[in-house]
Each structure stands twice: as C-alpha cells, then as structure tokens.
Amino acid sequence: MSLCRFGIIGAGNIAARFCDAVKNVEGAEVAAVASTSAARASDFAARCHVPAFYASYEAMLQRADIDAVYIATTHNFHKENILLALSHGKHVLCEKPMVLTRADAEEVFREAAARGLFLMEAMWSCFLPAYQKAKEWVESGRIGTVHSAMGALGFHCDQNPEGRLLNPALAGGGMYDIGVYAIEPLRYLIGEPIVEVHGVWRPHPVTGVDERAALLLRTASCDISLQCSISANVREFSVLNGSDGYVECPCIISLQTVRLYDKHRCLAEEFHAPWENGFEFQIEHVLQCLAAGKLTSDVVTPQITMESAAVYDAVLRGQSMR
C-alpha cells in the first residue's frame, strides 16, 4: 500500500489532533470525516482541511478508496463503530479505551481476524520515543528483574454531569478516560500478562461514575500499584523497580523524558526526546503493520487491550479475571 487513506469517525478535538499528525507522516492522508451532525462534519473539514465530509458513517465507509478508519467518538460508541467499519472492509485504529469489557474486546478482535483486517487500540503513548527507550532498558536487563511498578495521574475535571467525563451514558469515569493510561504503558514495559486484580473506587456524588480509583495488579513477577482520578490534580509519574535499578517516568501520558537509575540509586542515563503532536509515532506504526500484512500490533497487542478491559470488569463490575 503506497498511500493509506484514512476516514475519521467523530469530529472532536482528538480527531483534529490526529489530522494534524497525519500531515507529518509520509504515506498517509485523511480523505474524509464523518459525524452524525452535518454541521460538525462540515466545520471540522473546513478547520482541518479535510477534502470530504459526511453526516453518515455508512456513507463515508462505502467509499472504496478509504483504506483505514480512525475512530474518535465517545467511549460508549466504540464497539459499534469498530464493527461497522470492519463490516465495510476497513482497517481500524480506535481511540482508547477501545471497548468497555473483556467480552467486547474479544468480539471485535475476533471479527477483525475473521475478515483479515487490522485492528489496534490507539494507545499513542506507548509509541513515544521515551517509552520505546524505557522498553529497551527493561528488555536489555539494565534494571534486572522488574519486581514492582507504580504510577499515578489525574486532574480535576469539569463538573458538568452531562459532559463526557461524568456522564454514565457516555461511558464516563476516571478508569476509562485516564486509568487506561496508567495500566497499558506499564503493562507494555513489564511485558508479562496481568493475572490478578484488586481495586477500590469512589463514585461521583452526582452521576455515580468512578471519580477516582486505586488498583493493585499482579503479573507473574511484578506487583503494580496505580491511582487515577478525575477529581484531583494528581502528581503524574510512573516507575519500574528492578533488582538492579529502576526506570523513572516523570509523567505517564505525554512522556518525553525517562531516567535510568542503577542499583546504587545513582542516575545512569537520561533520555529526552521532545515532540509536538505525538500521534505521528502510532500512525507510522500502523502503516508499518499494514505494509507487512499484519492484523494486530506487537506493541499495543490485543492481549494488552483485553487485559485492560478485564481490569475494568474486575474493578468496576466485580467480575473475576479470566
């Protein structure tokens, strides 16, 4: 595929950021945007210089010249949007959290595989150069065996009960919106499946969605402690502790710097890679996967997405890990 032409479902701010990133990626372009609102689609197309817009997802997906779809709707619509795009023969990159339950994750990946189409959750942070450097340090044994990890992030959100973050009808809540960032990058760096989950969460006093949560996750060799909140401005960080040192990430989502400390707690190496948009790294990865004929990513794997969804099941719905 010499050129990958993307169609976008959803015309919000995150979709605009995706458009800006595509402009800096060779071999990709945004061909069209679709929204359930014609006015929103038209306005988005004008602002982001997208050549075509549609007030119907199906109308856009019927275009044979669109190769892949980027889904940027609210969380509650992701599953149906993914299945719709797959049914029209399109590869899919879907915003996080890709789906809300483990069963839904299994279903959409099963459908994509059956149709021979690529599907990946858009956990863009994992593709940032700083995370890739941290992964290199861990895999090369620079900190020995990883025994524990911890992380925290959060902010005080707009308290509009009808807004995206607090509205249960839109799959609001801290776990879905930012908890996924706490879970998936650390899971990627550790490289072991999550086998046990414990957690507590506090409901929002008006809407009942989780406004903050504390999680304890276990892999075969590592214990992971995480906190996320949409009710407080939390100091954002993560750290992986190993037998021979540790890796420190001063932030989780928009990571640009990582630090490696040796077994004496002395700074051994610092890696700094600034960027402006950040989405271009995951887009480049998608193009590489498509060129190689892959149906899934080896960075944000189906297993990582399914395990994260299983954490939501366990903490928010009290279901046991499978």
VOGU-3710 file (C-alpha; in Angstrom, 3 decimals, decimal comma):
1> mslcrfgiig> 0,000/0,000/0,000  1,792/3,129/-1,230  -0,675/5,529/0,369  -3,019/4,865/3,293  -6,142/6,964/3,098  -7,885/7,408/6,444  -11,512/8,176/7,103  -12,331/9,625/10,519  -15,424/8,774/12,552  -16,066/11,545/15,070
11> agniaarfcd> -15,294/15,239/14,724  -13,969/16,291/18,129  -10,672/17,664/19,406  -8,856/14,329/19,447  -9,735/13,789/15,771  -8,305/17,217/14,937  -5,047/16,225/16,629  -4,977/13,041/14,548  -5,413/15,109/11,375  -2,517/17,369/12,310
21> avknvegaev> -0,298/14,344/12,948  -1,150/12,686/9,634  0,155/15,754/7,795  3,626/14,892/9,109  3,508/11,190/8,210  4,698/10,148/4,791  2,381/7,673/3,130  -0,796/8,722/4,934  -3,569/11,210/4,375  -7,016/11,951/5,763
31> aavastsaar> -9,531/11,603/2,955  -12,801/12,231/4,784  -14,510/12,794/8,111  -17,950/11,632/9,229  -20,149/12,788/12,081  -23,790/12,286/12,961  -24,013/16,081/12,734  -23,599/17,547/9,256  -22,670/20,914/10,759  -19,934/19,395/12,911
41> asdfaarchv> -18,564/17,394/9,996  -18,555/20,439/7,722  -16,902/22,651/10,309  -14,269/20,011/11,053  -13,467/19,529/7,371  -13,019/23,269/6,908  -10,839/23,717/10,008  -8,663/20,658/9,419  -8,508/20,881/5,603  -10,175/17,509/5,050
51> pafyasyeam> -11,392/17,205/1,438  -14,730/15,474/2,138  -17,254/15,241/4,953  -20,325/13,113/5,630  -23,265/13,231/8,021  -23,432/9,434/7,932  -20,749/6,937/8,912  -22,082/4,428/6,395  -21,853/6,909/3,524  -18,175/7,512/4,202
61> lqradidavy> -17,416/3,828/4,744  -18,927/2,940/1,366  -16,034/4,741/-0,338  -13,738/2,122/-1,837  -10,725/4,455/-1,733  -10,675/4,686/2,081  -8,280/2,087/3,450  -8,495/2,596/7,215  -10,696/4,289/9,768  -9,705/6,250/12,848
71> iatthnfhke> -12,487/6,175/15,453  -12,688/9,178/17,759  -16,209/9,026/19,162  -17,104/8,791/22,860  -16,231/5,507/24,556  -19,765/4,128/24,590  -19,895/4,061/20,772  -16,508/2,457/20,090  -17,639/-1,143/19,783  -20,460/-0,478/17,332
81> nillalshgk> -18,264/1,906/15,322  -15,493/-0,722/15,094  -17,879/-3,440/13,948  -19,432/-1,087/11,389  -16,042/-0,151/9,939  -14,943/-3,796/9,808  -18,163/-4,768/8,065  -17,205/-2,337/5,298  -13,761/-3,873/4,917  -11,774/-1,110/6,623
91> hvlcekpmvl> -8,738/-1,452/8,856  -9,348/0,227/12,231  -7,418/2,368/14,691  -9,745/3,124/17,619  -9,227/5,600/20,427  -8,674/4,343/23,935  -10,305/2,711/25,729  -11,093/0,678/22,655  -14,005/-1,107/24,340  -15,516/-1,291/27,802
101> tradaeevfr> -15,393/-5,008/28,637  -13,191/-8,051/28,034  -16,015/-9,773/26,164  -16,324/-6,799/23,790  -12,554/-6,786/23,214  -12,584/-10,468/22,348  -15,503/-9,943/19,967  -14,001/-7,082/17,966  -10,594/-8,756/17,597  -12,277/-11,999/16,581
111> eaaarglflm> -14,295/-10,148/13,941  -11,242/-8,323/12,589  -9,286/-11,578/12,322  -12,171/-13,309/10,554  -12,269/-10,523/7,975  -8,485/-10,320/7,591  -8,398/-6,691/8,777  -6,028/-4,780/11,047  -7,330/-3,567/14,422  -5,471/-1,660/17,141
121> eamwscflpa> -6,310/0,446/20,169  -4,857/3,943/19,793  -2,734/3,910/22,949  -0,431/6,508/21,403  1,771/6,964/24,457  3,351/3,513/24,058  4,859/4,587/20,727  6,585/7,698/22,042  10,405/7,532/21,774  10,808/7,829/25,550
131> yqkakewves> 8,627/4,766/26,176  10,493/2,894/23,464  13,784/3,735/25,203  12,380/2,585/28,568  11,286/-0,679/26,918  14,815/-1,129/25,536  16,327/-0,621/29,005  13,966/-3,139/30,592  14,345/-5,785/27,878  18,139/-5,497/27,853
141> grigtvhsam> 18,259/-6,162/31,607  19,500/-2,740/32,649  17,380/-2,865/35,832  17,410/-6,641/36,262  14,135/-8,381/37,036  11,215/-5,973/37,448  9,643/-6,684/40,826  7,279/-3,731/41,270  5,861/-0,728/39,477  3,712/2,204/40,452
151> galgfhcdqn> 2,016/5,127/38,823  -0,466/7,933/39,404  -2,234/10,515/37,287  -5,288/12,692/37,490  -6,903/16,090/37,146  -9,974/17,930/38,407  -12,439/17,708/35,547  -15,320/19,945/34,524  -18,189/19,058/36,855  -20,904/19,181/34,188
161> pegrllnpal> -22,894/15,956/34,836  -23,893/15,821/31,161  -20,315/16,103/29,954  -18,265/13,246/28,529  -16,236/12,587/31,665  -19,075/12,330/34,191  -21,998/11,062/32,130  -22,528/7,293/32,590  -24,448/7,133/29,290  -21,211/8,207/27,538
171> agggmydigv> -19,091/5,689/29,496  -17,675/8,422/31,675  -15,415/7,921/34,665  -11,751/8,035/35,532  -10,914/4,401/34,785  -11,973/4,609/31,155  -10,633/8,088/30,476  -7,206/8,025/32,159  -6,964/4,737/34,058  -6,176/3,101/30,713
181> yaieplryli> -3,041/5,279/30,531  -1,968/4,055/33,955  -2,498/0,392/33,058  -1,378/-0,139/29,476  2,027/1,586/29,181  3,282/-0,106/32,358  1,879/-3,435/31,191  3,739/-2,914/27,906  7,029/-2,138/29,657  6,773/-5,063/32,072
191> gepivevhgv> 5,954/-7,493/29,289  4,021/-10,008/31,401  0,271/-10,733/31,442  -1,849/-9,345/34,264  -3,061/-12,347/36,242  -4,650/-10,794/39,337  -6,572/-7,566/40,000  -7,684/-5,815/43,180  -9,168/-2,348/43,337  -11,377/0,160/45,045
201> wrphpvtgvd> -13,129/3,138/43,530  -15,200/6,074/44,708  -18,387/7,087/42,876  -19,037/10,652/41,820  -21,651/12,108/44,201  -23,967/13,187/41,373  -23,590/10,764/38,465  -22,115/7,688/40,159  -19,244/7,138/37,715  -15,856/6,362/39,226
211> eraalllrta> -14,176/9,661/40,033  -11,056/8,008/41,470  -9,671/4,518/41,837  -6,753/2,672/43,405  -5,573/-0,557/41,780  -3,215/-3,383/42,641  -2,344/-5,581/39,672  -0,101/-8,620/39,567  1,888/-10,307/36,826  3,999/-13,440/37,289
221> scdislqcsi> 6,902/-11,480/38,804  5,665/-7,933/39,367  3,243/-6,091/41,652  1,768/-2,892/40,189  0,181/-0,121/42,254  -1,832/2,533/40,388  -4,041/5,517/41,168  -6,173/7,575/38,805  -8,533/10,462/39,459  -10,756/12,959/37,678
231> sanvrefsvl> -11,495/14,775/40,939  -7,990/15,927/41,941  -4,871/17,348/40,329  -2,514/14,438/40,910  1,279/14,463/40,583  1,724/12,345/37,469  4,526/9,780/37,377  5,384/6,115/36,962  8,372/4,000/37,977  9,534/0,433/37,386
241> ngsdgyvecp> 11,646/-1,058/40,182  14,069/-3,860/39,387  16,661/-5,951/41,168  19,479/-3,853/39,660  17,928/-0,394/39,373  14,813/1,445/38,323  13,316/3,445/35,462  11,574/6,712/36,273  8,973/8,345/34,039  8,225/11,919/35,228
251> ciislqtvrl> 4,826/11,714/33,530  2,695/8,969/32,003  0,647/10,274/29,098  2,855/12,819/27,312  6,227/11,282/28,107  9,314/12,981/26,680  11,982/12,113/29,275  12,901/8,853/31,019  15,669/8,264/33,554  17,587/5,098/34,331
261> ydkhrclaee> 18,993/4,599/37,854  21,480/1,901/38,821  21,451/-0,398/41,866  23,065/2,367/43,948  20,149/4,731/43,087  22,521/6,871/41,003  21,384/8,330/37,684  22,975/6,173/34,997  21,308/7,562/31,882  18,691/10,092/30,841
271> fhapwengfe> 16,871/10,036/27,526  14,995/13,098/26,264  13,042/13,172/23,005  10,799/16,232/22,558  7,832/16,200/20,193  4,892/18,489/19,410  1,915/16,322/18,468  2,884/12,770/19,458  0,285/10,896/17,413  2,577/10,530/14,418
281> fqiehvlqcl> 4,518/7,663/16,028  1,466/5,408/16,320  0,339/6,326/12,803  3,756/5,342/11,432  3,435/2,043/13,312  0,024/1,366/11,769  1,445/1,970/8,292  4,303/-0,437/9,009  1,857/-3,097/10,189  -0,328/-2,678/7,113
291> aagkltsdvv> 2,680/-2,835/4,786  3,754/-6,074/6,466  0,268/-7,577/6,227  -0,158/-7,743/9,999  -3,633/-7,847/11,536  -2,538/-6,711/15,000  0,200/-4,660/16,639  3,136/-6,142/18,526  3,285/-3,014/20,724  -0,326/-2,375/21,728
301> tpqitmesaa> -1,251/-6,015/21,350  -4,758/-7,480/21,523  -3,677/-9,111/24,792  -2,843/-5,739/26,371  -6,188/-4,293/25,278  -8,091/-7,351/26,538  -6,257/-7,382/29,882  -7,002/-3,702/30,408  -10,677/-4,362/29,685  -10,562/-7,243/32,167
311> vydavlrgqs> -9,298/-4,784/34,793  -12,386/-2,613/34,172  -14,545/-5,708/34,554  -12,872/-6,701/37,816  -12,814/-3,278/39,470  -15,980/-1,602/38,174  -18,197/-4,692/37,895  -16,691/-7,110/40,394  -16,008/-9,805/37,808  -13,122/-12,237/38,281
321> mr> -10,130/-12,278/35,936  -10,264/-14,795/33,097
//
